[in-house]
Amino acid sequence: MNNETNTVYTSTTNDGIYRWYGFSGTSELGCGGKVLGRLPGGCSNLGLYGERIQCIRWCSTWMHDDHSCNVMGQG
């Protein structure tokens, strides 16, 4: 994340199984607040979803995975 340019760059693309998501806040364990939306990959504006992205998280669409989107409230 770059606060000077108001952007975040994700070098790993969304591959259909794993995806980057932006969150409105941070927590003791990582990202917190609400899920703002899925990042498209590459360079994204931190205000992409009308609210500033404070944290990003890589998650899996596999429900049995500890890092699943389902665990963070994304189905």
C-alpha positions as CSV (number, residue, x, y, z in Angstrom):
1,M,0.0,0.0,0.0
2,N,1.3,3.4,-0.9
3,N,-0.3,6.3,1.0
4,E,1.4,8.9,-1.2
5,T,-0.3,7.7,-4.4
6,N,-3.4,6.4,-2.6
7,T,-2.9,2.9,-4.3
8,V,-2.3,-0.7,-3.5
9,Y,-0.5,-3.1,-5.8
10,T,-1.2,-6.8,-5.8
11,S,1.5,-8.7,-7.7
12,T,-0.2,-12.1,-7.5
13,T,-3.3,-12.2,-9.7
14,N,-6.7,-13.6,-8.8
15,D,-6.5,-17.2,-10.0
16,G,-10.1,-18.3,-9.5
17,I,-9.2,-20.1,-6.2
18,Y,-7.4,-17.4,-4.3
19,R,-8.4,-13.7,-4.3
20,W,-7.4,-10.4,-2.8
21,Y,-10.1,-8.5,-0.7
22,G,-10.0,-5.0,0.7
23,F,-11.1,-4.2,4.2
24,S,-12.2,-1.0,5.9
25,G,-10.0,-1.5,9.0
26,T,-7.3,-3.5,10.7
27,S,-7.5,-5.7,13.8
28,E,-5.1,-7.4,16.2
29,L,-5.1,-10.5,14.0
30,G,-4.9,-8.7,10.6
31,C,-7.8,-7.2,8.7
32,G,-10.9,-6.0,10.4
33,G,-13.9,-3.8,9.8
34,K,-16.1,-4.7,6.8
35,V,-15.2,-6.3,3.6
36,L,-15.2,-3.6,0.9
37,G,-14.8,-5.8,-2.1
38,R,-12.5,-8.0,-4.2
39,L,-9.4,-6.3,-5.7
40,P,-9.0,-6.8,-9.5
41,G,-5.2,-7.4,-9.3
42,G,-2.4,-5.0,-10.3
43,C,-2.7,-1.4,-9.2
44,S,-5.9,-0.4,-7.4
45,N,-7.0,2.9,-5.9
46,L,-7.5,2.7,-2.1
47,G,-10.8,4.5,-2.5
48,L,-12.0,1.9,-5.1
49,Y,-15.2,1.1,-3.2
50,G,-16.1,4.5,-1.9
51,E,-14.5,3.9,1.4
52,R,-10.7,3.8,2.0
53,I,-9.1,0.3,2.0
54,Q,-7.0,0.0,5.2
55,C,-6.0,-3.6,4.8
56,I,-5.9,-6.4,2.2
57,R,-6.3,-10.1,2.6
58,W,-5.6,-13.1,0.3
59,C,-8.3,-15.7,0.7
60,S,-9.3,-19.0,-0.8
61,T,-12.7,-19.9,-2.3
62,W,-12.2,-23.5,-0.9
63,M,-14.5,-23.7,2.1
64,H,-12.3,-26.3,4.0
65,D,-9.3,-23.9,3.9
66,D,-8.3,-22.0,7.0
67,H,-7.9,-18.9,4.8
68,S,-11.3,-19.4,3.1
69,C,-13.4,-16.4,2.0
70,N,-16.3,-18.1,4.0
71,V,-14.2,-17.7,7.2
72,M,-14.1,-13.9,6.7
73,G,-17.8,-13.6,5.7
74,Q,-17.5,-13.9,2.0
75,G,-19.5,-16.7,0.3
